[in-house]
Amino acid sequence: MRDFGELEQVLDEVFGPYDVTEEVVEAIRVLLDNRYEGLIVVDREGRVVFMNRENERFLSLARGGAKGRPIEELVPSSRLHVVCKTGRAEVAHLQEIQGKAKVVARIPLKKGARVVGAMGSVMFQGLDEVTRLVRRLRVLEDRVADYEKKLKTRASEHRYTFDEILGGGQKLQDTVALARRVAASDATVVLIGETGTGKELFAHAIHTESPRAGGPFIRLNCAAIPRELAESELFGYAPGAFSGASRGGKPGKFEQADGGTIFLDEIGELPLDIQAKLLRVLQEKEVERVGGTAPRRVDFRLVAASNVDLKELTEDGRFRLDLYFRLSKMVLSVPSLREHPEDIALYASHFLESHASSRGAGPRELDDEVLRVLRSYSWPGNVRELVNVVERAAWNATGPRIRVEDLPPIVLSTDARPDVPSGSTLLRDAVERAEKQLIERVLAMTGHNKSRACRLLDIHRTTLYEKLARYKIEVPAR
């Protein structure tokens, strides 16, 4: 009669609040005796105390034929008796059993600190199983890497909204309100504005708040692509269309934008022959790849941008009139920074905070005098130029406050774009007038402090005196 008293205690300890149901009993049976995993238990001397049927069948033993026999006698390559001595587990080790390579695990059995035996089991029946598993793992790793790459790309592809267009100036707010209304439609939009006004930001916000927000947002700067590549870049090309073409062909930007929005920046820079093909694409909603024979249907919305009025380009013969009429149904004028100067302080503080965060630096502040200088500057580069000026000043600053001395000299002039000389006036004369104006302004700002003016102008004191004499600039005695 077997004594299962201790086993009952172990089961009671292991299961705790869980009941020993028929499902649990069946699970125990499968764990101890199943055809997929050979199981052997030896005592501390390495003699077999249990072997499941799978191992007995494999070793051609009768039921119970292994009991009490040394494990190395039955399986010469076994190390279970060694594990009993070392007390250290050996997991995922390769072992040859009757000419077959198997992957096994050898686990010491301890009662307290004392090793009472060891348990061995087969993890994989052969190297083929391991090879298949490795292949599957590699495929999964590749998929995970691909997904991570796509997630990083998607995360870095920030989807701008109108709420992220800063500024309370009336002209800017009117443009945002109109753009919001247009976004809800599927109308073609043309954004007209100077360089650096944020036309791409508006285009992205129109896409994000449109019914096409779930589709792609494809961007192309028409001024940045060589003329000979413009057609294939926009419309794609068929296999073997030209020397060096991809064997499978390539979809163009319009195909990539299917179901979403395509943004063509500096559309006025497109060659006239490409403009003709673009007009057809807009009319037919079909593209034909370079070297292809069959048109492809595409579903897209076009948002275009230009830093000059397209009507002026048509008058100069640089833009097709029929394409202009096709595009000009909805034109949005993005205001320059000069048209909403009340937002300069807000932008400057925002960019300064962003710069400090990216550097891990503490908070920075702008002197009132700095803000006066920024408001009086003409900003030909608009918001983009303001970003550069603020970041440069932040790098120059040695303390928590941004002072006038930290600003680049260009913004110290009242206008960065002096009047173009006419008639026989030399360019040198215009430059000298601008230089004189800048020196006078800096002297006035510094209270005619020559040392401070030299630092702001980044010139030697001797150079300042030479220019004061040349331009007949009088400096009051201090």
PyMOL commands that set and color helices and strands:
alter all, ss='L'
color gray80, all
select helices_A, chain A and resi 5-15+22-32+53-58+71-74+80-86+127-156+162-164+170-183+199-208+222-224+227-235+253-256+267-269+272-284+310-315+321-327+337-339+341-359+368-376+382-396+404-406+409-412+427-445+450-457+461-470
alter helices_A, ss='H'
color red, helices_A
select strands_A, chain A and resi 39-43+48-51+90-97+100-111+114-124+189-192+217-221+236-237+250-251+260-265+286-287+296-297+300-306+331-333+365-366+401-402
alter strands_A, ss='S'
color yellow, strands_A
deselect
rebuild
show_as cartoon
